[in-house]
Amino acid sequence: MPAPILHLGATVLCSHAGQANPLAPFPRVTVSGQPVVSLTSPYAVAGCALTGTPNPPCATAQWVVGAVRVLVGGAPVVTMAGSSVAVPTGTPLLPVMAQTRVLAS
């Protein structure tokens, strides 16, 4: 099913409301004037609310499922319908807001 492509300016949170940002967006392809994100780009998580527990907070994350038919630089683009895993908690990232003009499946 088609879903919006995530880009550098998309709002993505960890499951504990920490802000997640891509470390290596693909600069040669842009949507809404900002670089898109591919599966090869790790995410850094800042402000994870899991800090007050004995479990370590989310530090990084990686998308594991993206678009099947749309590639940038040979790697699938990340979509709002994709799947991800945060390290070390194993929880998913939650895309909250992204551009809506370009969809990928």
C-alpha positions as CSV (number, residue, x, y, z in Angstrom):
1,M,0.0,0.0,0.0
2,P,1.4,3.4,-0.9
3,A,2.5,5.6,2.0
4,P,4.3,9.0,2.3
5,I,8.0,9.0,2.0
6,L,10.0,10.2,5.0
7,H,12.4,13.0,4.6
8,L,14.9,14.9,6.8
9,G,12.2,17.3,8.1
10,A,9.7,14.5,9.0
11,T,8.7,14.2,12.7
12,V,9.6,10.8,13.9
13,L,9.5,9.7,17.6
14,C,10.7,6.7,19.5
15,S,8.0,4.8,21.4
16,H,8.9,6.8,24.5
17,A,8.5,10.2,22.8
18,G,12.1,10.8,22.1
19,Q,12.9,12.8,18.9
20,A,14.5,10.6,16.1
21,N,16.6,12.2,13.3
22,P,18.2,10.5,10.3
23,L,22.0,10.6,10.4
24,A,22.6,10.1,6.6
25,P,19.7,11.3,4.4
26,F,20.1,10.8,0.7
27,P,20.9,14.4,-0.6
28,R,20.5,13.8,-4.3
29,V,16.7,13.1,-4.1
30,T,14.4,15.6,-2.4
31,V,10.8,15.9,-1.5
32,S,9.3,19.2,-0.2
33,G,12.8,20.6,-0.7
34,Q,14.4,18.2,1.8
35,P,16.5,15.0,1.3
36,V,14.7,11.7,1.5
37,V,15.7,8.9,3.9
38,S,16.7,5.4,2.7
39,L,16.9,2.1,4.7
40,T,20.7,2.5,4.9
41,S,20.4,5.6,7.1
42,P,20.5,5.1,10.9
43,Y,18.5,7.3,13.2
44,A,19.8,9.0,16.4
45,V,17.3,9.3,19.2
46,A,17.4,12.2,21.7
47,G,15.2,12.8,24.7
48,C,13.9,9.3,25.2
49,A,11.6,9.3,28.3
50,L,12.8,5.9,29.4
51,T,15.7,7.5,31.2
52,G,14.1,7.2,34.7
53,T,13.9,3.4,34.6
54,P,16.6,0.7,35.1
55,N,16.3,-0.1,31.3
56,P,18.6,2.0,29.0
57,P,16.8,4.6,26.9
58,C,16.5,4.4,23.1
59,A,19.8,5.7,21.6
60,T,19.7,4.7,17.9
61,A,17.2,3.1,15.5
62,Q,17.2,1.5,12.1
63,W,14.3,1.1,9.6
64,V,14.1,-2.6,8.5
65,V,11.2,-2.4,6.0
66,G,10.7,0.3,3.5
67,A,9.3,0.8,0.0
68,V,9.5,-2.2,-2.3
69,R,9.3,-0.4,-5.7
70,V,11.0,3.0,-5.0
71,L,14.8,3.1,-4.5
72,V,17.4,5.9,-4.0
73,G,21.0,5.0,-4.4
74,G,20.1,1.4,-4.7
75,A,18.3,1.2,-1.3
76,P,14.6,1.4,-0.6
77,V,13.1,4.7,0.7
78,V,11.6,4.8,4.1
79,T,7.9,5.3,4.3
80,M,5.4,6.0,7.1
81,A,4.2,2.5,6.7
82,G,7.6,0.9,7.2
83,S,9.0,-0.9,10.2
84,S,11.8,0.0,12.5
85,V,13.7,-1.1,15.6
86,A,15.2,1.1,18.3
87,V,18.4,0.0,20.1
88,P,18.6,-1.2,22.9
89,T,14.9,-1.3,23.7
90,G,13.7,-3.1,20.5
91,T,10.6,-0.8,20.2
92,P,9.5,0.8,16.9
93,L,9.9,4.4,15.7
94,L,6.6,6.3,15.2
95,P,6.4,8.6,12.2
96,V,4.1,11.4,13.2
97,M,4.3,13.9,10.4
98,A,5.8,13.9,6.9
99,Q,5.2,15.4,3.5
100,T,2.1,14.0,1.8
101,R,2.7,14.8,-1.9
102,V,5.0,11.9,-2.7
103,L,3.9,8.3,-2.0
104,A,5.9,5.1,-2.4
105,S,4.9,1.4,-2.3
